[in-house]
Amino acid sequence: SAVYLQIEAEVQRRKQLIHQSEERRAIISRCYTPKHPEVYTLQDSFLAPEFLEIVRFCTSPSADLQGLLCYLESFSDKRIYRLPVFTEEFCQAFVDELENFEQSDMPKGRPNTMNNYGVLLNELGMDEPFLTPLREQFLRPITALLYPELGGACLDSHKAFVVKYSLHEDLDLSSHYDNAEVTLNVSLGKEFTEGNLYFGDFNQDPSPVPQYIEVEHVGGQGLLHRGGQIHGALPIASGERWNLIVWMRSSAIRNQLCPMCNRKPELVEAEGFGDGFTEPLGEELPQTLNLCALG
């Protein structure tokens, strides 16, 4: 009975997260004055020229996987890819804006139960002007070729946040997999040493003796990987690191099987993206979520 009460309390806590986030977003929208208001709306000038070239290739009639792989850095056979994403100038302005927000007296929701420092970007109002066009116009042509079986061509929602690592705060991140079909992890800076990411097995295909690989973070560059790829972050040795994380979701995939519990989802009404689940009976119905998949 004690375990049941703990589970029920956690379910109720998670049910309140969406409402609490909406309350914070309303306060921030009304009371916060951005230091760099320009970074809230995506512009082509924020994106690395090499990234724009990759997108141009992926949207061309001749685009195919083998051609795309010529533009990317691949790691082992785990389908992990590194590519330039943002310019150095944008990264500096964006981190400066995030630090300004952190130093304000605004209410702050943290990304998840594993990261104690960071910012939920939907609460800053960045979903529609920045993250949705980034996903739809720039990332989806790439993921369509890299991850077709995970709904890469129909990633229709996301959860985006920034995490911060420093010597006196969060140093590392334990092994986990993401509530996402595909994840983008971009190193925004600042100066830091160590803190490599490590990747193990895909969560649905574990081996008795997992083989891990380490991947170094490079400023302005991003790592694309399957959300179900078990991974973590090793401790930084010095400095401070900010990372943009975008969990991209395909309702066509997760409506069939919840990526967190591997069962057919039972849906309830929710606000916003509803963790990427949708009611399949009609688009006019409210978006829904699976309580077991709340991150």
Residue, then its C-alpha position, 0 to 999 in steps of 0.5 A: s500500500a505504501v508503494y501504491l500511495q507513492i505511485e499515486a502521488e507521483v501521478q498526481r504530481r505529473k498531472q500538475l506539471i502542464h498547468q504549472s508550466e502554463e502559469r509560469r509561461a504567462i508570468i514570464s510573458r507578462c513580466y520578463t524583458p529579454k536582453h536579446p529579443e532577436v534570438y526568440t525568432l528563428q532566422d537563417s543567419f543563426l544557422a551554420p552555412e554547412f547546416l543550410e547546405i545539408v538542408r538544401f541537399c535533403t530537400s532536393p529531388s536527388a536526396d538519398l541517405q548515402g548522399l546525406l551521410c557524406y555531409l555528416e560525421s557518423f559514430s560506430d553503427k549506432r546511427i549517431y551523427r554530428l553536424p554543424v547547426f548554429t553559428e558561434e555568434f548565435c550561440q553566444a547571444f543565446v547563452d547570454e540571454l539564458e543567463n539573463f533569464e536565470q539571474s531574473d526573479m522569474p519563476k523557472g521550471r526545470p527540464n526534468t527530474m535529472n537536470n536541476y539547472g536549465v530552462l524549459l524553452n516553451e516557458l520562454g515562448m520559443d516554441e512557435p517562433f523558433l523551435t517549430p520552424l526549426r523542426e519542420q523546415f530544417l530538421r525534418p528533411i534530415t531525419a526523414l532520411l536518417y530515421p524513416e522507421l521512427g517517423g523521421a518524416c512526420l515528427d509533429s511535436h517536440k519538447a525543447f529545453v536547455v541544460k547547464y553543467s558546471l562544477h558547483e551544480d550538475l556535473d554529469l547525467s546518468s544513463h537514460y533514454d529520451n521520451a522522443e523518437v529522435t533527439l537533437n543535442v547541440s553544444l552552445g558553449k561556453e568554455f569547458t573540458e571533458g564532459n563527453l557524451y557516451f552511448g550504449d545500446f538501443n533500449q529495445d535491443p540490449s546486449p548482455v555486455p553493452q558496448y559504449i562509445e564516447v562522443e566529444h561535444v563541439g561548440g555550435q554542433g549538434l548530435l542527432h540520435r535515436g531517442g531510445q539510444i541509452h546515453g549519458a554525460l560524463p562529468i565536466a572537469s572545468g568551466e561551464r557547458w550549456n546544451l540545447i536538447v530537442w526531443m522530437r516526437s512522431s504521433a504516428i509512431r507513439n500512438q501505436l506504442c508508448p516509447m517509455c512503457n512499450r505498451k499501447p497508450e491510454l490517452v487523456e486530454a492534455e494541453g499543448f503537445g501532450d507529449g506527442f500523442t494525438e487522438p486518432l479519431g479526428e484532428e478536431l479533438p484535443q491533443t492527448l498524453n500518456l501519463c506513463a510517458l511524462g518526462 
